[in-house]
Amino acid sequence: TEPQSTPPEGRVLASLNGAWDFMPTTGAPTAPPATGTWDSIPVPAEWNMTAGNFTTSWNAYDLFETSSDWDSVDVAWYRRTVDIPAAQRGNRIVVQFGAVNFAATVFCNDTQVTTHQGGLLPFEADITDQVHWTGTNTIHVLVISGTQAVVQSDGWHYPNGSWWGQTCWGIWQDVWLVARPQTYISDSYVVTDVTNSKLTVATTLTNAAVPALVSVVATVSLLL
């Protein structure tokens, strides 16, 4: 599946779009399954595009031809393998998710590395400490629907912008495998003050290695 986005920073090692293993489950698993029957699902995609508000007599929204048996699924596992080039040893290895609806837990080689809740914003999983440099690495993502994760008896308690965000579930945006240095810019926040003709930029540096002396140079261009 051709990516529709570009990672915000870092050297792209691979797009992880395409076919992932997929297995519906139930409850609240705490570790990847050791057994079970896996199907295949495209990423990015939603697993239930013929359910609820997406139901039409001609399957107008079924862009990915996912199984209608998945329409009632609220919890599911995704799985795929990746090889990390040995030349990247010493860098941070990160899996960047454009968005997963709704609650996601990411594992690398059976170790949990991060969780995220909310179906519209990007997040990432730093898998550096779990990487097998001389073998294949397995990424598992546990996805729980908003229906199970946050809907309460009196309704929906999380902003999603539309009925779409309250209906379809899965890894629905691009996934990237990225390498970055041990010291990197992890955030940059811009505040504009038109009244006082002022522009404030707050930059956050992250250092995952030994103490280092770095300098940050910012260039501001005005289009008049």
Secondary structure, 3 states (H helix, E strand, C coil): CCCCCCCCCCEEEEECCEEEEEEEECCCCCCCCCCCCCEEEEECCCCCCCCHHHCCCCCCCCCCCCCHHHCCCCEEEEEEEECCCHHHCCCEEEEEECCEECEEEEEECCEEEEEEECCCCCEEEECHHHCCCCCCEEEEEEEECHHHHCCECCECCCCCCCCHHHCCCEECCCEEEEEECCEEEEEEEEEEECCCCEEEEEEEEEECCCCCCCCCCCCCCCCC
